Amino acid sequence: MKSYAMIVLFLLCGIFISPAVDGNSKPFGLWIECEGHYSTLNTRASILAMIEDAATMGVTDLFIQVHRGNRAWFDSSYADTTPYKTIMEKENIDPVRFTIDRAKERGMRVHLWLNCFRVLRNLESPIVQQLGTKIFTRDGKKRLILDYPKEDLPDGGYWLDAGDLQVQEYLVNLMTEAIQKYPDCAGLHLDYVRYPYRVPFYPGSQWAGGHGFGYGIDSVNRFEQATGLNPFTMELNRENAQKWDSWRRDQVTEFVQKIAKVCNDRNKTISTAAICWADRAYLSAFQDWRRWMEDGTVSFVASMNYTTDRRFARYLSREAIASKANSKAYIGFGAYMLTDQPENMAAQIDDALQLGADGIVIFSYDAIKKYPAIMKVIADKAR
């Protein structure tokens, strides 16, 4: 009888003190931007307010942005630590440590969100100072991305070349450092893990007329050594174009595999934010996230399904969910586009869950903070 009572007491305690994730079969995540209108990670008060809001909504996973434009919100030996040092000086907190600790108290996991190959327009960044401008990507006409006018820059910034092995090594070291400093984080979340592409976009080098990117000095040299072909001078027939496109795609995949090893060795998740149009991601950005899911390279992919068109959102969600294979498919929704359409957002989330999404992620906390109707939608769907 005594043993039975102890079991009942244990179960009841588990009900009341276990993390929120234990009672929720579908994780609900929130992207937390390091910069923006609220700069959430910059003060103790704003972090606490975010944690409270997230807990009220039933959020299970926080994706906190700790590396952007080669600037770090943690004490890094590689990136520019000005943001971290400023917060330490003004608030006397390590913002990442403080967020993880407060989130754990409320039963939430914290993923470290790091931007990879886009460095905004930060030419003073440590990686540029250390490795020089040769690490930036070029287009098919040998034009360095630094030479583009601001209005023509893809995604508004400069891009490192994903096929440069020095760039990869630098970023692997930086991400290894981050996960070592915060061993109780849930894992690493990679963003901008691809090549840039222009609009209108082109389905591969055979059709791009030199407008595509990924022609970095190191990558071109290694491709020529491996194949005997130079992407600038070779005949752009179907076979050669496919070899070059596959090469660029493989550079991104091999980088993700390196980060996956860092995470797997520490029993942590690795996830990526992905372009929701799978074919465009594959053909134009050389981001083969479907392969990463098929091979089980990543724990999950968060497809950035940002649209006001419910039917289109359902099509995109279906594509990601059908591709999950040996990984999980999370669907990311752009709440910033739906702040005046809470019913639409609720419908898009319902559609994704009914189709079999393994989780939901909302972009972003900044976008929803002042919109109680959107926050209520999340609270309703997350519980």
TAPECOR-V778186 format. One line per field, one symbol per residue. ss: DSSP state (H for helix, E for strand, C for the rest). burial: I if it has 9 or more other ideal C-beta (glycine too) atoms within 8 Angstrom, else O. Layout:
ss = ???
burial = ???
This chain:
ss = CHHHHHHHHHHHHHHHHCCHHHHCCCEEEEEECCCCCCCHHHCHHHHHHHHHHHHHHCCCEEEEEEEECCEECCCCCCCECHHHHHHHHHHCCCHHHHHHHHHHHCCCEEEEEEECCECCCCCCCHHHHHHCHHHECEECCCCEHHHCCHHHCHHHCCEECCCCHHHHHHHHHHHHHHHHHCCCCCEEEEECCCCCCCCCCCCCHHHHCCCCECCCHHHHHHHHHHHCCCCCCCCCCHHHHHHHHHHHHHHHHHHHHHHHHHHHCCCCEEEEEEECCHHHHHHCCCCCHHHHHHCCCCCEEEEEECCCCHHHHHHHHHHHHHCCCCCEEEEEEEHHHCCCCHHHHHHHHHHHHHHCCCEEEEECHHHHCCCHHHHHHHHHHHC
burial = OOOOOOOOOOOOOIOOOOOIIOOIOIIIIIIIIIOIOIIIIIIOOIIIOIIOIIIOIIIIIIIIIIIOIIIIIIOIOIIIIOIIOIIIOOIOIIIIIIIIOIIIOIIIIIIIIIIIIIIIOIOOIIIIOOIOOIIIIIIIOOOIIOOOOOOOIIOOIIIIIIIIOIIIOIIIIIIIIIIOIIOOIOIIIIIIIIIIIIOOIIOIIIOIOOIIIIIIIIIIOIIIOOOOIOIOOIOOOOOIIIIIIOIIIOIIIIIIIIIIOIIIOOOIIIIIIIIIOIOIIIIIIIIIIIIIIIOOIIIIIIIIIIIOOIOOIIOIIIIIIOIIOOIIIIIIIIIIOIIOOIOIIIIIIIIIIOIOIIIIIIIIIIIIOOIOOIIIIIIOIIO
